[in-house]
Amino acid sequence: MTVLIGGLIGLGIGTIVLCIMWAIRWKLVFGDFEDYPWLLYTSILAALVIIGVGSKLI
């Protein structure tokens, strides 16, 4: 059970890191990030949902 919880938390953190890296890449390629705030918000929301699901299973 602890392995499952750890895996879900790790997945959530991994998602956040991946989203930040994607956001940086997006900014480098397209220049202006203000035009695409939904990308950042969607990424944060997805990570929170994964962490939320993980905490519900505890």
Backbone torsions as a table, in degrees:
resi	resn	phi	psi	omega
1	MET	NA	-42.1	179.1
2	THR	-63.4	-36.8	178.6
3	VAL	-63.0	-41.3	179.0
4	LEU	-62.8	-45.9	179.6
5	ILE	-63.5	-46.8	178.3
6	GLY	-59.4	-40.3	178.9
7	GLY	-64.4	-41.7	179.9
8	LEU	-67.8	-41.3	177.8
9	ILE	-65.2	-42.5	176.9
10	GLY	-60.5	-39.9	178.1
11	LEU	-64.1	-41.8	177.7
12	GLY	-62.2	-46.8	179.2
13	ILE	-64.6	-42.3	177.4
14	GLY	-59.8	-39.2	178.0
15	THR	-63.6	-44.3	179.3
16	ILE	-60.9	-47.0	-179.8
17	VAL	-61.2	-44.9	179.2
18	LEU	-60.3	-41.9	179.6
19	CYS	-65.5	-41.0	177.9
20	ILE	-63.4	-44.2	179.2
21	MET	-63.2	-41.6	178.4
22	TRP	-62.8	-40.9	179.7
23	ALA	-63.3	-41.9	178.8
24	ILE	-64.5	-44.2	179.6
25	ARG	-62.2	-43.1	178.9
26	TRP	-59.5	-44.0	-179.4
27	LYS	-64.7	-40.7	-179.9
28	LEU	-67.0	-38.4	-177.1
29	VAL	-78.8	-46.4	-172.5
30	PHE	-100.6	-9.3	174.0
31	GLY	85.4	-67.4	-172.1
32	ASP	-100.0	118.1	-177.3
33	PHE	-88.6	-19.1	-178.0
34	GLU	-63.3	-24.7	179.8
35	ASP	-73.8	-16.7	-175.1
36	TYR	-128.9	52.3	-179.8
37	PRO	-67.7	-24.8	-179.9
38	TRP	-60.0	-31.4	-179.9
39	LEU	-62.7	-44.9	179.4
40	LEU	-67.6	-45.9	-178.8
41	TYR	-63.3	-42.0	179.3
42	THR	-63.7	-40.0	179.4
43	SER	-63.7	-45.8	179.1
44	ILE	-63.3	-43.4	179.8
45	LEU	-61.1	-44.4	179.4
46	ALA	-61.3	-42.8	178.8
47	ALA	-64.5	-42.1	178.9
48	LEU	-64.0	-38.9	178.2
49	VAL	-63.3	-43.7	179.0
50	ILE	-62.2	-45.3	178.6
51	ILE	-65.6	-39.7	178.3
52	GLY	-62.1	-44.0	177.7
53	VAL	-62.8	-41.1	178.7
54	GLY	-61.7	-42.7	-178.8
55	SER	-72.2	-27.2	177.0
56	LYS	-68.0	-30.2	-177.2
57	LEU	-79.7	-12.1	-178.4
58	ILE	-66.7	NA	NA
